[in-house]
């Protein structure tokens, strides 16, 4: 079976990361959560007060500090999945907060941030055998990926999933606020000037609104077997 690159794109809170992590573990591929990388930069910006009162990014200050941003992934022995580290600090929990979610889209729209992270992502996947998820993986990061999946679900379903996830982690959660955040992120991601969210022409679309995790994992495994040549 040949090694391939798998690009999983789609809207926020669609379960892309869960799908990608599970597939990577099953087939022995490297998993890269590109969304976590943008969230880590967002957390860094929040900690350094790099957002103006209107929510815009202080780009000059962030550009000057970007060399101090080091993002890596390390396998968590308990979960069997990679955790995100910012400058050697595990920030997996912090980057999933609603505060980070509410600020990540403006960060992701900053051209020099995208350029820096896309270059890192392409380096991570140069030898194939990688599963990468995000919101421009199949169109910008790996336009030649052998398997491209575009995941979507209704905004209310995605907001409910995010609400349940935060509650399970014991973190504060307000459904209406989360729904507004999901809808705002959809708009910003689809209308940003740099690498806007869109489905690649050769991507397979998956609406997982009514699917269980097991069902979508089996669906994805079939697509992988077809693309990898078995």
C-alpha positions as CSV (number, residue, x, y, z in Angstrom):
1,X,0.0,0.0,0.0
2,X,1.4,3.4,-1.0
3,X,1.9,6.2,1.5
4,X,-0.4,9.1,0.8
5,X,-1.2,12.6,2.1
6,X,-4.7,13.0,3.6
7,X,-6.2,16.5,3.9
8,X,-9.3,16.9,6.0
9,X,-10.8,20.4,5.5
10,X,-14.2,21.8,6.7
11,X,-16.0,24.1,9.0
12,X,-15.2,24.7,12.6
13,X,-16.4,22.2,15.3
14,X,-17.2,19.5,12.7
15,X,-15.1,16.9,14.5
16,X,-12.3,17.1,11.9
17,X,-9.6,16.6,14.5
18,X,-11.3,13.5,16.1
19,X,-11.7,11.9,12.7
20,X,-8.1,12.7,11.7
21,X,-6.6,11.5,15.0
22,X,-8.5,8.2,14.9
23,X,-7.6,7.5,11.2
24,X,-3.9,8.3,11.8
25,X,-3.8,6.0,14.8
26,X,-5.5,3.2,12.8
27,X,-3.2,3.4,9.8
28,X,0.0,4.4,11.5
29,X,0.2,7.9,10.0
30,X,1.5,11.1,11.6
31,X,-1.3,13.4,12.6
32,X,-1.0,17.2,12.5
33,X,-3.8,19.4,14.0
34,X,-3.3,22.7,12.0
35,X,-6.2,24.3,13.8
36,X,-4.4,23.8,17.1
37,X,-1.4,25.6,15.7
38,X,-3.5,28.7,15.0
39,X,-5.1,28.4,18.4
40,X,-1.6,28.3,20.0
41,X,-0.7,31.5,18.2
42,X,-4.0,33.0,19.4
43,X,-3.3,32.0,23.0
44,X,0.2,33.6,22.7
45,X,-1.4,36.8,21.4
46,X,-3.9,36.9,24.2
47,X,-1.2,36.4,26.8
48,X,0.8,39.3,25.3
49,X,-2.2,41.6,25.0
50,X,-2.0,41.8,21.2
51,X,-5.7,42.4,20.6
52,X,-7.1,45.9,20.4
53,X,-10.3,46.9,22.1
54,X,-12.3,46.2,18.9
55,X,-10.9,42.7,18.7
56,X,-8.5,43.4,15.9
57,X,-4.9,42.0,15.9
58,X,-2.0,44.3,16.6
59,X,-0.1,42.9,13.6
60,X,3.1,44.9,14.0
61,X,3.6,43.8,17.5
62,X,2.7,40.2,16.7
63,X,5.1,40.1,13.7
64,X,7.9,41.2,16.0
65,X,7.1,38.5,18.5
66,X,6.4,35.6,16.1
67,X,10.0,34.3,16.3
68,X,9.2,33.6,20.0
69,X,6.3,31.3,19.0
70,X,7.4,27.6,18.9
71,X,4.6,25.1,18.4
72,X,5.1,21.3,18.7
73,X,3.1,18.1,19.2
74,X,3.9,15.4,21.7
75,X,2.1,12.1,22.1
76,X,0.0,11.8,25.3
77,X,0.6,8.3,26.7
78,X,-2.8,8.3,28.5
79,X,-5.0,9.3,25.5
80,X,-2.8,7.9,22.7
81,X,-3.2,11.2,20.9
82,X,-0.9,14.2,20.4
83,X,-1.1,17.3,22.7
84,X,-0.2,20.8,21.6
85,X,2.8,22.5,23.1
86,X,3.5,26.3,23.0
87,X,7.1,27.0,23.9
88,X,7.4,23.6,25.7
89,X,4.2,24.2,27.7
90,X,1.3,21.8,27.2
91,X,-1.6,24.1,26.2
92,X,-4.1,21.5,24.9
93,X,-6.8,22.5,27.4
94,X,-6.2,26.3,27.2
95,X,-6.4,26.5,23.4
96,X,-9.9,24.8,23.5
97,X,-11.4,27.6,25.6
98,X,-14.2,29.9,24.3
99,X,-11.9,32.9,24.7
100,X,-9.4,31.4,22.2
101,X,-12.2,30.3,19.9
102,X,-13.5,33.8,19.8
103,X,-10.2,35.3,18.8
104,X,-8.7,32.6,16.5
105,X,-10.3,33.7,13.2
106,X,-8.7,37.2,13.1
107,X,-5.3,35.5,13.9
108,X,-5.8,33.0,11.1
109,X,-6.5,35.8,8.6
110,X,-3.1,37.5,9.2
111,X,-1.0,36.8,6.1
112,X,2.4,36.4,7.8
113,X,0.9,34.0,10.4
114,X,-0.6,31.8,7.7
115,X,2.6,31.9,5.7
116,X,4.7,30.8,8.7
117,X,2.4,28.0,9.7
118,X,1.7,26.8,6.2
119,X,5.5,26.5,5.7
120,X,5.7,24.4,8.9
121,X,2.8,22.2,7.9
122,X,4.2,21.5,4.4
123,X,7.6,20.6,6.0
124,X,5.8,18.2,8.4
125,X,4.1,16.4,5.4
126,X,6.9,16.3,2.9
127,X,7.4,12.6,3.3
128,X,3.7,11.7,3.1
129,X,2.1,9.2,5.5
130,X,0.4,12.2,7.2
131,X,-3.1,13.1,8.1
132,X,-3.6,16.9,8.4
133,X,-6.8,18.7,9.3
134,X,-7.7,22.3,9.1
135,X,-9.6,24.8,7.0
136,X,-7.4,25.2,3.9
137,X,-5.4,21.9,3.9
138,X,-6.7,20.6,0.6
139,X,-6.7,24.0,-1.2
140,X,-3.5,25.7,0.1
141,X,-1.3,23.5,2.2
142,X,-1.5,20.2,0.2
143,X,-3.4,20.9,-3.1
144,X,-1.9,17.7,-4.5
145,X,-3.0,15.4,-1.6
146,X,-4.2,12.0,-2.8
147,X,-7.2,12.0,-0.4
148,X,-9.2,15.2,0.4
149,X,-12.2,15.2,2.6
150,X,-14.4,18.3,3.2
151,X,-16.4,18.0,6.4
152,X,-19.6,20.0,7.2
153,X,-22.5,19.9,9.6
154,X,-25.3,22.3,10.6
155,X,-24.3,25.3,12.8
156,X,-26.6,24.1,15.6
157,X,-25.2,20.6,15.6
158,X,-21.6,21.9,15.7
159,X,-22.5,24.3,18.5
160,X,-24.1,21.5,20.5
161,X,-21.0,19.4,20.1
162,X,-18.8,22.2,21.2
163,X,-21.1,22.9,24.2
164,X,-21.0,19.2,25.2
165,X,-17.2,19.1,24.9
166,X,-16.7,22.1,27.1
167,X,-19.1,20.8,29.7
168,X,-17.4,17.4,29.8
169,X,-14.1,19.2,30.5
170,X,-15.7,21.2,33.3
171,X,-15.2,24.5,31.4
172,X,-17.8,27.3,31.3
173,X,-20.2,27.0,28.4
174,X,-23.2,29.0,27.1
175,X,-24.9,27.4,24.1
176,X,-26.2,30.7,22.5
177,X,-22.8,32.3,22.8
178,X,-21.1,29.2,21.2
179,X,-23.7,29.2,18.4
180,X,-22.9,32.9,17.6
181,X,-19.2,32.1,17.7
182,X,-19.7,29.2,15.2
183,X,-21.7,31.3,12.8
184,X,-19.2,34.2,13.1
185,X,-16.3,32.0,12.4
186,X,-18.0,30.5,9.4
187,X,-18.5,33.9,7.9
188,X,-14.9,35.2,8.7
189,X,-13.3,31.9,7.4
190,X,-15.3,32.0,4.2
191,X,-14.7,35.7,3.5
192,X,-11.1,36.3,4.6
193,X,-8.7,37.5,1.8
194,X,-6.0,35.0,2.5
195,X,-6.8,31.3,1.9
196,X,-10.6,31.5,2.4
197,X,-12.4,28.4,3.4
198,X,-13.7,26.5,0.4
199,X,-14.2,22.9,-0.8
200,X,-11.5,21.8,-3.2
201,X,-12.8,20.7,-6.5
202,X,-11.5,17.1,-6.0
203,X,-12.6,16.8,-2.3
204,X,-15.2,14.3,-1.1
205,X,-17.8,16.1,1.0
206,X,-19.0,14.5,4.2
207,X,-22.0,16.0,6.1
208,X,-21.7,14.3,9.5
209,X,-24.7,16.0,11.2
210,X,-26.5,12.8,11.9
211,X,-23.5,10.4,12.0
212,X,-21.9,8.7,15.1
213,X,-18.2,8.8,15.5
214,X,-18.0,5.1,14.7
215,X,-20.0,5.6,11.5
216,X,-17.8,8.5,10.2
217,X,-14.6,6.6,11.1
218,X,-15.7,3.6,9.0
219,X,-16.7,5.9,6.2
220,X,-13.3,7.6,6.3
221,X,-11.5,4.2,6.5
222,X,-13.2,3.1,3.3
223,X,-12.1,6.3,1.5
224,X,-8.5,5.8,2.7
225,X,-8.4,2.2,1.5
226,X,-9.6,3.3,-1.9
227,X,-7.1,6.2,-2.2
228,X,-4.1,4.2,-0.9
229,X,-4.7,1.4,-3.3
230,X,-6.3,-1.5,-1.5
